[in-house]
Amino acid sequence: MTNNFDPERWYENEYSAIEVLHKKGKLTDLDFDKARSDLLNRYEEMISRSRRNDGISGSINRDSCHNSFHHLFSLNRYYKC
């Protein structure tokens, strides 16, 4: 199975979303900085996991799968529109 997920594109899309919220005044400067930091941390974790898992097949660890989805959707707390 091919993994077509592009971490760089994901990061750019998420960054653009929080940037728009900041420009619209939905995020304070402090919240924007926190969101950028959180996003960068999630991106770095994603890249690290990807490098560890390259070429490794086997069963999916449900806890790590849940944590990945949690990280991907945790930005929702910044969408206060």
N, C-alpha and C positions, 0 to 999 in steps of 0.2 A: 504494500500500500504506500502510496506517495503522500508525503506531507507537504501541502501547498501553503501552509501558514507562513507568512512573511513577518518576522518580528519587527523589522525596521519600518515596514508600512504600518503595522499595528501601532508602534510608538508614535509615528508621525500623525496618524489619525487621532489618537488619544490626546497628544500634545495640542493639536489644532483645536480639539473640542474644549480643552480647559483654557486655551488662549482666547477663544471666542467668548467664553463665559467671563473671563477677566476683563476683556475689552468692553463687554456689555455692563460691567459693574456687578455681575452676579457673584464674583469672587473678589475678596479684598486682596491686596498685595501679599499679605501674610498667607492667606489661603491658597493663593496662586503658587507661591514658593513651596508650600507644603505639598500641593498636588503635583508639582513638577518633580520634587524630590521623591515622592511616593512612586510616581510613574517611572522615573529612572531606576529606582530600586527594583521594581517589578520587571522592567525590561532586562536589567542585568541578571536577575534570577532566572528569567526565561532563557537567556542566552547560555547561562551556566548549565542549566538543565539540558538544554539542547546539545551542548558539547559533550556532556556526560553520557547522553543517551544515543549519540550517533553510532549507528551500526549495531546497536543492541536490540535484539528482539526478545519477546517474552510476554508474560501477562502484565496487565496494567495494574498498578498499585492504586486501589480506589481512593485511599487517603490523599495521595499526591495528585490524582486526577481532580478530586474535589477542591483541593487547595488551589490548583491551577485555575479552575473555573471561578473560585472565589476571588482570586487576584484579578482576573480579567474583567469581572463585573463590579469590582469594588469601587471603581471610579464613579458609579452611580450616585454616591453620596455627595458628589460635587455638582450634580445637575439639579439645581434648586429653581428651575425655571417655572 
